Amino acid sequence: MTGTGCESPYDVHGHGVRVRTEDAALAFSAREALGGFGPAPDGGEPMLEIELHAVARRTDVPVRPSAAAVLVGHAPQPGGTVGCAMLRDGPLWLLDFDDAGLFALDLDAGRVEGWLVEPGRMAPDWAASFVLLAAIELLRTRGIYAVHGAALEKSGRGVLIAGPSGCGKTTACLALARAGYRVLSDDHPLLRFAAAGPELLPFPGRIAVTERTIGWFPELRQAQDGFRQDTRKRSFDLADVAGYRTGHACRPALLVFPRIMECDRSVLEPLGKARALEELLPQTLLVLDAALAARQFQSMAALVRETPAYRLYFGEDVAALPQRIDRLLEAA
Amino acid sequence: MPDEPEKAFIPRHLRPDLTFPDDGSPPGPGGTLPDTPRPELRRRAADLLGAALRDCLGVGDPDAPPLGPEQVCGRSSDVAWTAVDGEAVLLDLASGYYFSLNPVGTAIWELLDGERTLGAIHDAVRGRFRVDRETAWEDLAALVRRLRGEKLVTMR
């Protein structure tokens, strides 16, 4: 810690990620986003660097797109409903969050510098999601890919449940966790591809749930003291709930793409590999650097080639899901 | 070069207030079209439609040069792609958009090596699928037009 801020090197599966900030709210956000990882050791490969600044107004952001900047697209703004503009500006990628701030990414240098407008007034999960975004983009340069999804492990075999917000990922995750599956992440597990094959990696952190989900899993109220109200959900630490466990790195054995349905009985049906790839890519791939994107694209294609995929039409029979997933895992 | 068949520029079911016979006769009694030449109507309609909708409706870009069997078409270097279970999934690295091709489209995509002419690909498609000459060309040309419109291929 330095002053009110922090300089925290985190060890993200062998890659050091250092967050520097002098702002207390941003330091808190950094710990929220990455604090589940242990401290990074000194030495080894260069750190991935994230430097964050708090500003009072958007006009205080010192970086502005140059005349040569090219708008290459829009991406969802972390935790928000407004899109962020992506611009290529010389060696930098600029992520312009409009009134919320701006990030400048130098992917070749492994560095992100960001300015957020009054981060202390942001909901904790929203502010943390900006730190997370910076870390995810930097980890991509090291061949570690975050997936918008939940991941669990049982007997060393991984289940990746991917899909957009509101599709039932967290509910499916908790249903499996209650039945003994170990949780790697409920929102953004990581994937790494080595010569031996793909590996699902945990991303430790709080689990965010809606009141409706708590209704399905009343035992979560054990974490009552640890609940914190975020923008749309309440979040808690899995360690506060008896019977729920966290998991370790494992080989992905099953891909599940849920979709909540208004029906009593859930249906799991095999998903073609091309469809699975179409479902997976939007949950993991943001195209900035072309070479990095092409490499990730091929990695994800390799994953769907060798991993059975299913569409889960998720009905009201939440408690029946673990048995069904058990059977698919046995068959995989 | 095979002629591209004349078609109604917008399927009738999408324009129930208009009739546009394929035989070139004037619009029927239910129609409200002015006495405008068909090419001009086609151009005006295409102007009103986005590229994607034009493609869905089978209406080509009026300014795009026609395709011929002597032309050579190659996959853009800005596209990452893979074939899984016989279907190609394409990622446009310039735009970040994804595309999928069905098995026939995938077979054609794999032949777009920047060396073969469209005529040679037409022959290859006819050799591989049970399809008549005209339909094979029509489908090949439609796909290449779409790929060209999305800048997934380059032409020469």
Interface residues (C-beta under 8 A of the other chain):
Chain A: V72 G73 G272 K273 A274 L277 E278 L281 P282 L285 L286 V287 A290 A293 A294 F297 Q298 A301 V304 R305
Chain B: D78 A80 T82 V84 D85 E87 A88 V89 L91 L93 A94 S95 G96 Y98 S100
